[in-house]
Amino acid sequence: MKTIRFKDKMWAYRKGFLSERIIRYGLNKDNYQDYMSDFQYAKKVSCVNGRFYYWFDDKLTTWYVLRPFREYLPIHYYSIHKNNILELYPEGNQFNNSVEGVLELLKRKKELAFKEVIGAGGAGFFKVVYDNEYIMVNKKRMTQEEFCDFVKSLDGYMATEYVYAHSDLRKIYKNSPNALRIITIYDKEKGTKITGSFIRFGTSDTGYVDNACAGGICSGVEINNGEIFNPRRFIDNKIEMCHIHPETGEDIAGTIPNWHIITEKVIEIGNYLNSTPHLTFDIAVTQDAFKILEINSHGQVRNLQLFYPFYKNEFQAKLFRSQ
């Protein structure tokens, strides 16, 4: 980045950080040890969950692993691997493992989400809507025949229910799930602890997802009470405060709905998954509770550390500095 002096870039590199982190974190000689460096991330974060990392790198595997908690997952209807289409949630004993079955499901449910089994950052996500006369795949109109061809072209996908965010969050922005991210550490002495949280809001730049690096807004969330704080947006490699959504005019403030329900259940799930001590939950806050969109075994720390420097948390420091 041109705004960073060469000597400062070299200092950051020697400490294991990309130079961009100087601006992102406000990194300096007095505070850099509070942050996990990019070198440390690459070296350590994929190791702490050991051989069980694959539970979460594949969303379909995650769905099976979390069977005791399925009420907190979107309904998974189909897995789609080219022409191998399999129902995951058959109604009764009637199975329809076909493209026509997917089309019939869409006609009944009116909305579905199609997402890659292995993927991140909202890449490859499709919102599909049926409105009696036509089918919309994201913003592209299709005939029924074109939709069937689209389904046949998918490889490594799931069809799930489309989850809407709580009305308080949809008021801020309605076209994305506005996903809440919660980070947990399983401590052998004290059990699962929530160590950080933030929420993302979409914009017209992000489409139907809320990727903060693609024009979305990222806000910290107080882990004690769910209060939203310090919303920020990345524009032209700069971080700007963003207290009002630039398109809806709504204040980005308040408290995450259902916060205590969410945190209590996330801690329960973290204790259940104690073989994987470091987890990153992406959650859609719904009207009555929440749905887990995915869990990452090695979630990125660049957005987390805007609000929660990694090594300032005793449980993260204890786990990762022992590696």
C-alpha positions as CSV (number, residue, x, y, z in Angstrom):
1,M,0.0,0.0,0.0
2,K,1.4,3.4,-1.1
3,T,0.5,5.1,2.2
4,I,2.8,2.9,4.2
5,R,6.5,3.8,4.3
6,F,9.0,1.2,3.0
7,K,10.7,0.9,6.4
8,D,7.4,0.3,8.1
9,K,6.6,-2.4,5.6
10,M,9.9,-4.1,6.3
11,W,9.3,-3.8,10.1
12,A,5.9,-5.5,9.7
13,Y,7.3,-8.3,7.5
14,R,10.1,-9.0,10.0
15,K,7.3,-9.4,12.7
16,G,5.4,-11.8,10.5
17,F,2.6,-9.4,9.4
18,L,1.5,-8.2,6.0
19,S,2.0,-4.5,5.7
20,E,-1.7,-3.9,5.3
21,R,-2.1,-4.9,8.9
22,I,-0.4,-1.7,10.1
23,I,-3.5,0.2,9.0
24,R,-6.1,-2.5,9.7
25,Y,-5.0,-3.1,13.3
26,G,-3.3,0.2,14.1
27,L,-0.2,-2.0,14.5
28,N,2.9,-0.5,16.1
29,K,5.9,-1.5,18.2
30,D,3.9,-1.2,21.5
31,N,1.0,-3.4,20.6
32,Y,2.1,-5.9,17.9
33,Q,2.5,-8.7,20.4
34,D,-1.3,-8.6,21.1
35,Y,-2.0,-9.7,17.6
36,M,-1.6,-13.1,15.8
37,S,0.7,-12.4,12.8
38,D,0.0,-13.7,9.3
39,F,3.1,-16.0,9.7
40,Q,1.7,-17.4,13.0
41,Y,-1.7,-17.9,11.4
42,A,-0.3,-19.9,8.5
43,K,1.9,-22.0,10.8
44,K,-0.5,-22.7,13.7
45,V,-4.2,-22.2,13.1
46,S,-4.6,-25.2,10.8
47,C,-2.9,-27.5,13.4
48,V,-4.8,-27.0,16.7
49,N,-7.8,-29.0,15.6
50,G,-5.6,-31.8,14.4
51,R,-7.0,-34.6,12.2
52,F,-10.6,-33.5,12.9
53,Y,-10.4,-30.3,10.8
54,Y,-12.3,-32.1,8.0
55,W,-15.5,-32.1,10.1
56,F,-15.9,-28.4,9.1
57,D,-14.1,-28.0,5.8
58,D,-17.0,-30.0,4.2
59,K,-20.4,-28.5,5.0
60,L,-22.2,-31.8,4.4
61,T,-19.9,-33.5,6.9
62,T,-20.7,-30.8,9.4
63,W,-24.4,-31.5,8.9
64,Y,-23.8,-35.1,9.9
65,V,-21.5,-34.3,12.8
66,L,-24.0,-31.9,14.3
67,R,-26.9,-34.3,14.1
68,P,-27.9,-33.7,17.8
69,F,-28.2,-30.0,17.0
70,R,-30.1,-30.1,13.7
71,E,-32.8,-27.7,14.9
72,Y,-30.1,-25.0,14.8
73,L,-29.1,-25.8,11.2
74,P,-30.9,-24.8,8.0
75,I,-32.9,-27.8,6.6
76,H,-30.7,-29.6,4.1
77,Y,-32.8,-30.9,1.3
78,Y,-30.4,-32.2,-1.4
79,S,-26.7,-32.9,-2.1
80,I,-25.9,-32.4,-5.8
81,H,-22.7,-33.8,-7.4
82,K,-23.2,-33.5,-11.1
83,N,-25.9,-36.0,-12.0
84,N,-25.9,-37.6,-8.5
85,I,-28.7,-35.9,-6.7
86,L,-29.7,-37.3,-3.3
87,E,-32.4,-36.2,-0.9
88,L,-31.1,-35.4,2.6
89,Y,-34.4,-34.7,4.2
90,P,-37.0,-37.1,2.5
91,E,-40.6,-36.6,3.6
92,G,-41.8,-40.0,4.7
93,N,-40.6,-42.9,2.5
94,Q,-41.1,-41.0,-0.8
95,F,-37.7,-40.4,-2.4
96,N,-37.2,-38.3,-5.5
97,N,-33.5,-38.2,-6.2
98,S,-33.8,-36.3,-9.5
99,V,-33.6,-32.8,-11.0
100,E,-37.4,-32.9,-11.2
101,G,-37.5,-33.5,-7.5
102,V,-35.4,-30.4,-6.9
103,L,-37.8,-28.4,-9.1
104,E,-40.8,-29.7,-7.3
105,L,-39.3,-28.8,-4.0
106,L,-38.6,-25.3,-5.2
107,K,-42.2,-24.9,-6.3
108,R,-43.4,-25.9,-2.9
109,K,-40.9,-24.0,-0.8
110,K,-40.7,-20.9,-3.1
111,E,-37.2,-20.1,-2.0
112,L,-34.0,-22.2,-1.7
113,A,-30.3,-21.6,-1.1
114,F,-27.7,-23.4,-3.1
115,K,-24.2,-23.4,-1.7
116,E,-20.9,-25.1,-2.3
117,V,-20.2,-28.0,0.0
118,I,-16.5,-26.9,0.2
119,G,-16.2,-23.1,0.0
120,A,-16.0,-19.9,1.9
121,G,-16.6,-16.2,1.7
122,G,-20.0,-16.6,0.1
123,A,-18.4,-17.7,-3.2
124,G,-20.7,-19.9,-5.3
125,F,-23.8,-19.0,-3.4
126,F,-27.2,-18.9,-5.2
127,K,-30.5,-17.7,-3.9
128,V,-33.3,-19.3,-6.0
129,V,-36.8,-18.0,-6.0
130,Y,-39.9,-19.4,-7.7
131,D,-42.8,-17.1,-8.3
132,N,-45.3,-19.2,-10.3
133,E,-44.3,-17.6,-13.7
134,Y,-40.5,-17.7,-13.5
135,I,-37.4,-18.7,-11.5
136,M,-34.8,-16.3,-10.4
137,V,-31.2,-17.6,-9.7
138,N,-29.7,-14.7,-7.9
139,K,-30.7,-11.9,-10.3
140,K,-30.9,-14.1,-13.5
141,R,-34.3,-15.1,-14.7
142,M,-34.6,-18.7,-15.9
143,T,-37.3,-20.9,-17.4
144,Q,-38.0,-24.3,-15.7
145,E,-35.9,-26.0,-18.4
146,E,-33.0,-23.6,-17.9
147,F,-33.2,-24.2,-14.2
148,C,-33.0,-27.9,-14.6
149,D,-29.9,-27.5,-16.8
150,F,-28.5,-25.2,-14.1
151,V,-29.0,-27.9,-11.4
152,K,-27.4,-30.5,-13.6
153,S,-24.3,-28.3,-14.0
154,L,-23.7,-28.1,-10.3
155,D,-20.9,-30.2,-8.8
156,G,-20.3,-30.3,-5.0
157,Y,-23.4,-28.4,-3.9
158,M,-26.2,-28.5,-1.3
159,A,-29.8,-27.3,-1.6
160,T,-31.0,-25.9,1.7
161,E,-33.8,-23.8,3.1
162,Y,-33.2,-20.1,2.6
163,V,-32.7,-18.5,6.1
164,Y,-33.9,-14.9,6.8
165,A,-32.2,-12.8,9.4
166,H,-34.1,-11.3,12.4
167,S,-36.3,-8.3,11.5
168,D,-34.1,-6.0,13.6
169,L,-31.1,-6.9,11.4
170,R,-33.0,-7.0,8.1
171,K,-34.0,-3.4,8.9
172,I,-30.4,-2.5,8.5
173,Y,-30.0,-4.5,5.3
174,K,-32.4,-7.1,4.0
175,N,-30.7,-8.8,1.1
176,S,-28.1,-10.8,3.0
177,P,-28.0,-13.0,6.0
178,N,-26.0,-10.4,8.0
179,A,-24.1,-13.3,9.5
180,L,-22.9,-13.2,13.1
181,R,-19.5,-14.7,13.7
182,I,-18.6,-16.2,17.1
183,I,-15.1,-17.6,18.0
184,T,-14.7,-20.3,20.7
185,I,-11.9,-22.0,22.5
186,Y,-12.3,-25.2,24.4
187,D,-10.2,-25.0,27.5
188,K,-9.5,-28.3,29.3
189,E,-10.0,-26.8,32.7
190,K,-12.9,-24.4,32.1
191,G,-14.7,-25.7,29.0
192,T,-15.8,-23.7,26.0
193,K,-15.3,-20.0,26.1
194,I,-16.4,-17.4,23.6
195,T,-13.4,-15.3,22.8
196,G,-14.6,-12.8,20.2
197,S,-17.5,-11.9,18.0
198,F,-18.5,-9.6,15.1
199,I,-21.3,-9.2,12.6
200,R,-21.3,-8.5,8.9
201,F,-23.9,-6.5,7.0
202,G,-24.3,-6.7,3.2
203,T,-24.5,-3.9,0.7
204,S,-25.4,-3.8,-3.0
205,D,-21.7,-4.5,-3.7
206,T,-21.9,-7.9,-1.9
207,G,-25.1,-9.1,-3.5
208,Y,-26.8,-11.9,-1.5
209,V,-23.9,-12.4,0.8
210,D,-22.1,-10.1,3.4
211,N,-18.4,-10.5,2.7
212,A,-16.7,-7.6,4.5
213,C,-13.8,-7.7,2.0
214,A,-16.2,-7.3,-0.9
215,G,-17.8,-4.1,0.2
216,G,-19.7,-5.2,3.3
217,I,-19.7,-3.7,6.8
218,C,-18.2,-5.3,9.8
219,S,-19.1,-4.5,13.4
220,G,-17.7,-5.8,16.7
221,V,-20.1,-7.5,19.1
222,E,-19.6,-7.4,22.9
223,I,-19.4,-11.0,24.0
224,N,-20.9,-10.2,27.4
225,N,-24.2,-8.7,26.2
226,G,-24.3,-8.8,22.4
227,E,-24.0,-5.0,21.9
228,I,-22.9,-3.9,18.5
229,F,-19.9,-1.5,18.4
230,N,-17.5,0.3,16.1
231,P,-19.0,-0.6,12.7
232,R,-16.4,-0.3,9.9
233,R,-16.2,-0.6,6.1
234,F,-13.3,-1.3,3.8
235,I,-13.2,1.2,0.9
236,D,-10.2,1.5,-1.5
237,N,-7.8,-0.3,0.9
238,K,-8.9,2.1,3.7
239,I,-10.9,1.4,6.9
240,E,-13.7,3.9,7.6
241,M,-16.1,4.1,10.5
242,C,-19.6,3.4,9.2
243,H,-22.3,4.1,11.9
244,I,-25.1,4.4,9.3
245,H,-25.7,2.0,6.5
246,P,-24.8,3.9,3.3
247,E,-27.9,2.6,1.4
248,T,-30.7,2.1,3.9
249,G,-29.8,5.0,6.2
250,E,-30.3,2.8,9.3
251,D,-28.1,3.1,12.4
252,I,-25.7,0.1,12.8
253,A,-26.2,-0.2,16.5
254,G,-28.2,-2.0,19.2
255,T,-27.9,-5.5,20.6
256,I,-27.9,-8.8,18.7
257,P,-31.4,-10.4,19.1
258,N,-31.5,-13.7,21.0
259,W,-27.9,-13.2,22.2
260,H,-28.2,-15.3,25.3
261,I,-29.9,-18.2,23.5
262,I,-27.2,-18.1,20.9
263,T,-24.2,-18.0,23.3
264,E,-25.6,-20.7,25.6
265,K,-26.1,-23.1,22.7
266,V,-22.8,-22.3,21.0
267,I,-21.0,-23.1,24.3
268,E,-22.9,-26.4,24.5
269,I,-21.9,-27.2,21.0
270,G,-18.3,-26.3,21.7
271,N,-18.2,-28.6,24.7
272,Y,-19.7,-31.4,22.5
273,L,-17.0,-30.8,19.9
274,N,-14.1,-30.6,22.4
275,S,-11.8,-32.6,20.1
276,T,-11.6,-29.4,18.0
277,P,-10.7,-26.7,20.5
278,H,-10.7,-23.7,18.1
279,L,-13.9,-23.0,16.2
280,T,-15.4,-20.2,14.2
281,F,-19.2,-20.2,13.9
282,D,-21.1,-18.3,11.2
283,I,-24.7,-17.8,12.4
284,A,-27.9,-16.4,11.0
285,V,-29.9,-14.7,13.8
286,T,-33.5,-15.7,13.1
287,Q,-36.7,-14.3,14.6
288,D,-36.9,-16.9,17.3
289,A,-33.4,-18.3,17.7
290,F,-30.6,-18.9,15.2
291,K,-29.2,-21.1,12.4
292,I,-25.6,-22.2,12.0
293,L,-24.6,-21.4,8.4
294,E,-21.2,-23.0,8.8
295,I,-18.4,-23.7,11.2
296,N,-14.8,-23.1,10.3
297,S,-11.9,-25.0,11.9
298,H,-9.4,-22.3,11.0
299,G,-11.4,-19.1,10.4
300,Q,-9.5,-16.0,9.3
301,V,-8.4,-13.6,12.1
302,R,-8.0,-10.4,10.0
303,N,-11.6,-9.1,10.8
304,L,-11.7,-10.5,14.3
305,Q,-8.6,-8.6,15.3
306,L,-10.2,-5.3,14.3
307,F,-12.2,-5.7,17.5
308,Y,-10.5,-8.5,19.5
309,P,-6.7,-8.7,19.3
310,F,-6.0,-12.4,19.3
311,Y,-3.4,-12.8,22.1
312,K,-5.2,-10.4,24.4
313,N,-7.6,-13.2,25.2
314,E,-6.2,-15.6,27.8
315,F,-7.7,-18.7,26.4
316,Q,-6.5,-18.1,22.8
317,A,-3.1,-17.2,24.1
318,K,-3.0,-20.4,26.2
319,L,-4.0,-22.7,23.4
320,F,-2.0,-21.2,20.5
321,R,1.2,-20.3,22.3
322,S,1.5,-23.8,23.5
323,Q,1.6,-25.1,20.0
